[in-house]
């Protein structure tokens, strides 16, 4: 646990890598804490490890962090939520997909890369009504990437 607070991000990443072998709530709590690390690579690695650990107790903590997370972390969170298929994740994924895109880096929104991952993840929840509605709306997006991702997700759930 002392290594998780080390000044070096490389040391924190290595300490995080060892946590999944520890099968207890403290390890999950430590990984959740690392989602707030100053280093994006530490955050992403912690989320990937939480995904592997698939501890249902982690979901609430992850859902609290997703909106304020960096785009890189949001992408990994979407992938984890889609693979876990826990319906409690649907509202957060819908929020990401429905968020406005970035506009010339001036209007802070959600990058298309995150919105594409959210569409992919929502495809794993079909025929959940909220997922269907959000994907149908996104399939009409002006963004070709979002429209394609939403249509692809809908076709897999059909």
C-alpha positions in Angstrom: 0.0 0.0 0.0 2.9 2.4 0.6 4.1 1.8 -2.9 0.8 2.9 -4.3 1.6 6.4 -3.0 5.2 6.4 -4.3 6.4 9.5 -6.2 7.3 7.5 -9.3 4.4 6.6 -11.6 6.3 3.5 -12.7 6.5 2.2 -9.2 2.8 2.9 -8.7 1.9 1.0 -11.9 4.0 -2.0 -10.8 2.4 -2.0 -7.4 -1.0 -1.8 -9.0 -0.1 -4.8 -11.3 0.4 -6.9 -8.2 -3.0 -6.1 -6.6 -5.3 -8.5 -8.5 -3.5 -11.4 -7.0 -4.8 -10.2 -3.6 -8.4 -11.4 -3.5 -9.9 -9.0 -0.9 -11.8 -5.8 -0.7 -8.7 -3.8 0.2 -7.1 -4.6 -3.1 -10.3 -3.5 -4.9 -10.3 -0.3 -2.9 -6.7 0.4 -3.7 -7.3 -0.1 -7.4 -10.3 2.2 -7.2 -8.2 4.8 -5.5 -5.6 4.6 -8.3 -8.3 5.7 -10.8 -7.7 9.2 -9.3 -3.9 9.0 -9.7 -2.2 12.0 -11.3 -0.7 9.7 -14.0 -3.1 8.6 -16.7 -1.1 5.4 -17.4 -1.6 4.4 -13.7 -5.3 5.1 -14.0 -5.7 3.0 -17.1 -3.7 0.1 -15.7 -5.7 0.2 -12.5 -9.0 0.1 -14.5 -7.7 -2.8 -16.7 -6.8 -4.7 -13.5 -10.3 -4.0 -12.1 -11.8 -5.3 -15.3 -9.8 -8.5 -14.9 -10.7 -8.8 -11.2 -14.4 -8.3 -12.1 -15.3 -7.5 -8.5 -19.0 -6.5 -8.5 -18.2 -4.3 -5.5 -16.0 -2.1 -7.7 -18.9 -1.1 -10.0 -20.4 1.6 -7.9 -16.9 3.3 -7.4 -16.2 3.1 -11.1 -19.6 4.6 -12.0 -18.9 7.6 -9.7 -15.6 8.3 -11.5 -16.5 7.8 -15.1 -17.9 11.3 -15.9 -14.9 13.1 -14.6 -12.3 10.6 -15.9 -9.8 11.4 -18.6 -10.8 10.2 -22.1 -8.2 7.4 -22.0 -9.7 6.1 -18.7 -13.2 6.6 -20.0 -12.4 4.3 -23.0 -11.1 1.5 -20.7 -14.1 2.0 -18.4 -16.5 1.6 -21.3 -14.7 -1.6 -22.4 -14.9 -3.0 -18.9 -18.6 -2.1 -18.4 -19.5 -3.7 -21.7 -17.7 -6.9 -20.9 -19.2 -7.1 -17.4 -22.8 -6.6 -18.7 -24.1 -5.3 -15.4 -27.3 -3.3 -16.2 -26.4 -0.7 -13.5 -23.8 0.6 -16.0 -26.3 1.5 -18.8 -27.2 5.1 -17.6 -23.5 6.0 -17.4 -22.8 4.6 -20.8 -25.8 6.4 -22.2 -24.6 9.7 -20.7 -21.2 9.2 -22.4 -22.8 8.4 -25.7 -25.2 11.3 -25.5 -22.6 13.8 -24.5 -21.7 16.5 -27.0 -18.4 15.9 -28.9 -15.4 18.0 -28.6 -15.4 21.0 -31.0 -12.0 22.2 -32.0 -10.8 21.4 -28.5 -12.6 24.5 -27.3 -15.9 23.1 -26.1 -15.2 20.4 -23.6 -17.2 17.4 -24.4 -16.6 13.7 -24.9 -14.2 12.7 -27.7 -15.7 10.5 -30.4 -13.3 7.7 -29.4 -15.0 7.5 -26.0 -18.5 7.8 -27.5 -17.6 4.9 -29.9 -16.6 2.7 -27.0 -19.8 3.6 -25.2 -21.8 2.6 -28.2 -19.9 -0.7 -28.4 -20.5 -1.3 -24.7 -24.2 -0.5 -24.9 -24.5 -3.1 -27.7 -23.8 -5.7 -25.0 -26.9 -4.7 -23.1 -29.5 -5.1 -25.9 -32.5 -5.3 -25.7 -32.3 -3.0 -22.7 -34.7 -0.2 -23.6 -32.3 2.6 -22.6 -29.5 1.1 -24.6 -31.7 0.7 -27.7 -33.0 4.2 -27.5 -29.5 5.8 -27.1 -28.1 3.7 -29.9 -30.9 4.5 -32.3 -30.5 8.2 -31.5 -26.7 7.9 -32.0 -27.1 6.1 -35.3 -28.4 9.4 -36.7 -25.3 11.3 -35.4 -23.6 13.8 -37.7 -20.4 12.0 -36.7 -19.8 9.2 -39.1 -17.8 7.3 -36.6 -20.5 7.5 -33.9 -23.3 6.6 -36.4 -21.4 3.6 -37.6 -20.5 2.4 -34.1 -24.2 2.7 -33.0 -25.5 0.9 -36.1 -22.9 -1.8 -35.6 -24.0 -2.2 -32.0 -27.6 -2.4 -32.9 -27.0 -4.9 -35.7 -25.2 -7.2 -33.2 -28.1 -7.1 -30.8 -30.8 -7.7 -33.5 
